[in-house]
């Protein structure tokens, strides 16, 4: 495993890390025993950074990390998120009372005295124009509840606004072969301000594994079935905002570019790591085999110029018109 610096935190985190949405729910059936085995395997293979949220399984995902800490002695970092428990999810809900309550709940779920990294969880755009919200996070940091804080965003514009606040240490943003816009301007600005970048949805909800077909089915509890058009949350969270059939066609063209001996998923993850501004990619996993598959990308040789150019051309032809101007 290779490690990269996370912003100004002084942490060196695994460049392929672990996204813990799936072990909380919304990705079909999940078994806590399998999830814990996957977490243990990730640690065994050098992962030291895990990303979760208070709403992943209504605390279920966070609680698994409390169990993991009891079983393991080596240090690792757990980032969680706050804000999506609000109902309705509106900017005015991001106030001192609510944020403090969310933090206290996560501290209890994680069974820790201080949260490594707290991220605002894709708040409404207006929140980035409310400096008082970031003042609350500063106060929670001073109070010893948070080591650091950052944001998880939907849009590049939100990311650029967020890093104007001096104590934002990280930005989590969708970045993958289907969502390339962050590399245009945001990456250089984040590097200039020494802000870490967590690339989420790196495999476009599994589309970039190359394992789906037009006959693929998803359970009713899986967001890939119930959120294709943004019925429950931002549609960009599901298949990166690309409609299913278009995604299949693009992936089919990408197959010709997969390096010998590698898989589509390995190439997709390695593509993300080709950008020095990225701190880590956070693919999800529910089983040991998925962890092992994800981490193979860390050992894949850098993609050559022809492959990078070919992947960009496929994006530009098929995907860019559908997503570039929305997020």
Secondary structure, DSSP 8 states (H G I E B T S, - for coil): --EEE-TTS--EEESB-EE-STTTSSSS---HHHHHHHHHHHHHTT--EEE--TTTTTTHHHHHHHHHHHH--S--EEEEEESTT-SS--GGG-SHHHHHHHHHHHHHHHT-SSEEEEEEES--GGGGG-HHHHHHHHHHHHTTSEEEEEEE-SSHHHHHHHTTSTTEEEEEEE-BTTB-GGGTTHHHHHHHTT-EEEEESTTGGGGGGT---TT----TTSHHHH-TTSSSS-GGGSGGG--HHHHHHHHHHHGGGS-TT--HHHHHHHHHHT-TT--EE--B-SSHHHHHHHHGGGGS----HHHHHHHHHHIIIIIHHHHTTT-
